Amino acid sequence: MRQPAIFFGHGSPMNALGGSYADAWRALGAAIGKPRGLVMVSAHWETRGLAVTAQPKPETIHDFGGFPDELHAMQYPAPGSPELAARVSDLTGATATTQWGLDHGTWSVLAHVWPEADVPVVQLSLDLSLDARGHHDLAKRLAPLRDEGVIIAGSGDFVHNLRTWKRAGGEAYPWASDFNEAVKAALLRGDDDALIDWVSLAKDGQLSVPSDEHYLPLLYVAAQRGPGDEVSFFNDVIEGGSISMTGVRIGQALTPSCT
């Protein structure tokens, strides 16, 4: 069965503890069922050269500080898959490694999508030597995996400006809303060139993407779109004015409970 490609707007690590975003992630998992495996590109793993996790039991990485003990104690013991890692290496040239695990961009969302932690997960790094088009071109090499029962996923945020984030919450900044809508429109029309040139995608685009690590995982998902693939959105909210929680599914449309 051909699997979808999914982008998760992961936001704060605190979302691992639950809430409305987690509710949508759980509904998504229920709608998808259990794939053979998942390849995740997270904003929180950048490397010099391309790498893929290859251990059978990846560590749950708590790559943050200053959060409650309950969050630091969370574990997500999903299996890895040396076999899937080898397949990713064959397709992309990534170097297999056991020096990383599942960072919070991965486990904070998957803990709700598949709470039983029974879907094998490998992470593919963001290679710092690539520009946006290079990431998109690389992502296309992963496309055969969808027909092999594997989900291609990215985790980040369309809009991610912590300098302007309102801790107490509040309405989205106009520039954040405009950029979020511009990304959605480009996805709906299949305009990957516009997504790659994100600086020109909307006015003040660089306010929405002051650094690109949270945006680039989106390109790994957008690049998977093929003939007949629908695009749908979930958790379409901007948190604290300048963090977009919007998620994207490329493939069969989501049920209304997930939108």
N, C-alpha and C positions, 0 to 999 in steps of 0.2 A: 504494500500500500504506500502510495506517495505521501510523504509527510510534509507538513507546512514549514515555513520559515517564520520565526517569531522574534520580534524585538521587544524587550522589556524595559520600560522606564522604571529604574529600580529605586531612585530617590534615596532616602535615609536608610541606614542599616536597621533603624527601629521598625521598619516595615516588616522585618522578619518576625516580629512579635504579634502581628495581626493588624486588623483594621480593614477599611473598605477596599484598599488596593489589593490586599491579600485575598479578600473575598473574590475579586475578579480573577486573580491568578488561580484560585482553587476551581472556579467555574471553567476556566480555560483547560485545566488539566482533565477535568471530568469530560469535557467535550472532545479532547484529543484522544484520550485513552493512553496506553503505554506504548511508546515507540521502542524500536530496538536499541536506540541510543540517542544521545544529544551531543552536539559539538557547540560549545559556548565561547563566544568572543566577548570578554568583559573589559570594561573601561579600566579595570584595576590591575591589569597585567600587561605591562609594556616591557619589551625586551629589545636588545640589539641583535637582530636576526630573528627568524621565526622559530617558535617552539610550540610543542604540544605535550600535554601531560600524558604520561604513559604508565603510571603505576596502577596496580589493581585496586588499591584502597587509598584514594586521595585524602589528604588532610583537609579538615575544615579550618580555613585560615581566618583569623579574626584580625583583619587588616584595618583596624580603627582603634581609637582610644576615647575615654571619657564617657562611655555609655554604661548602662546598668549592668550589674553582675549577671543578671538573667540572660542578657544578650551575649555577653562574653562566654557564658557557659553553653550556649547552643552548639549542637553538633548536627551535621548533616552527612550521615555515613553512606552516601550513595557510592556504589562501586564505580571504579574506573573501568577502562577497557583497553588493555595493550593492543588488542586486535584492531579496534577502531582507531586508536592512535597511529598504528602502522598504516592503516588505510589513508588517514589524513596526511601522513608523511609522504606516501606515494603520490597523492594528488597535488600537494603543495610544496614539497621539499622541506617541510618543517622538521626540526630536530627534536627527537623524543627526549623528554626530561622527567625526572622524578623530583626536581627541586622546586616544584610549585604544587598547589593542590586546588581546592575550590575556594576562591575568594568571595567576599560578601556580595559582589555583583552577581555571582552565580547562586550561592546557597540561600541568600536571603529571599530570593523569589522562588527557587525550586522547592524550598521547604514547604511551600503552599501548593505549588503545581502538582508535585508528587510527594506528599508528606510521608509516604512509606519508604522513601529514599531507595526505590528499587529499579530506577532507570539508570543505566550506565552513562556517566558523564565524563567527557574530556574537555579541557580548555585549550583553545588556540590563542596564542599571544597576539598583541598588537606590535608589529615590527616597526620600530622607530625609524627605520631607514626608508620607509615607504611614504609617499604622499597620498592624498585622498584617492586619486585615480589608481595608484598602485594597490591600495587596499581593495578597491572595487574589483580590479582585474583578478587579484588573488582570490577573492571571494567566489568568483565564477567557477573556479576550479573545484569548489566543494559541491557544486550542483548535483553530480551523480549520486551523492549520498542520500538525497531525498527519495530516490527510487529504491534505495537499499534499506528503507525503514528508519532513517536517521533524520532528526530535526536539526536544522541549522539555526542557531539562535545568537542574538546579540543582547548585551545588557549595558545600558548607559542612560542618557537623557538627551532628548532633542535640544532642550534649553537647560543649561547648567551653569549658572552664575552665582556662586556662593557669596561673592562680595556684596551682591544686592539682595540676597535672600532675607526675607522678613521672618524672623524666628517666631513671632506671634501670629503669623499668617496674614492673610489679606489678599486683595484682588491682584490679578496678574498685571505686571507692567505691560503697557501697550506694545512695546517692542518684543516682549516675550510671546504675547499672544499672536502677533503678526508672524513671527518666525515659526511658531508651532503650526499655524495654519498654512504657511507656505510649504513647510515640509510635508504636511498631509496632502496638500494639493498636488505636489510633485509626485508623491507616491501613487496617488490615484490615477494620474495621467501617465505613469510609467516613465517619467522624465529623470532618468538617472544622471544625466549630465548636469541638470540643475542641482541635484543633491550633492554631486561631487564638488561643484563650485559653490559650496554653501555660503561663502563670504558674500556672494552676489545674490543669494536666494531671496533676501528680504532686506529692507532698510535696517541698519544697525545690527546686521547679522552677527558681528563680532561681539556685541554685548551678550547675545544669546549663547555664543560659543567662544568664550575667551581663550580656552584651550580645547584641543579637538579630541581628547581621549574619550570623552563621554558621547561624542557624536559619531565617531568612526564606526563603532559596532553596528550602527544603523545601516551602513553601506554593505556590510556582510549579509544583511537580510534583504535589502532592496535588490541586490545583485542576483538573488535566487528567483526573481519573478520570471515566469515563463508563460507561454500561450495558455489562456484559460484560467490562470491564477487570479483570484479575486483578492482585493486588499480591504481589510477591515481594521477597526481601531478599538481599543479598550483602555480603561483608566485615563480618559482624555481630560486631564486636569492639570493645571499649573499650580504647584504647591509653593506657598510662601512668596508668591510674586515672580519667581525666576527659576524654578525647577520643574521641568515638564515630566509628568508621570505617564505620558501617552505611550501606549503599547501598540504594536502593529502585528497583524497576522497576515501572511501572504500564503494563499491557498484557499481552501474552502472557507466561506464566510462564517463568522462567529454567530452563535445563537444569540437572540436578544438579551439573555441574562448575562452575557459577557461583554456587551457593548457599553 
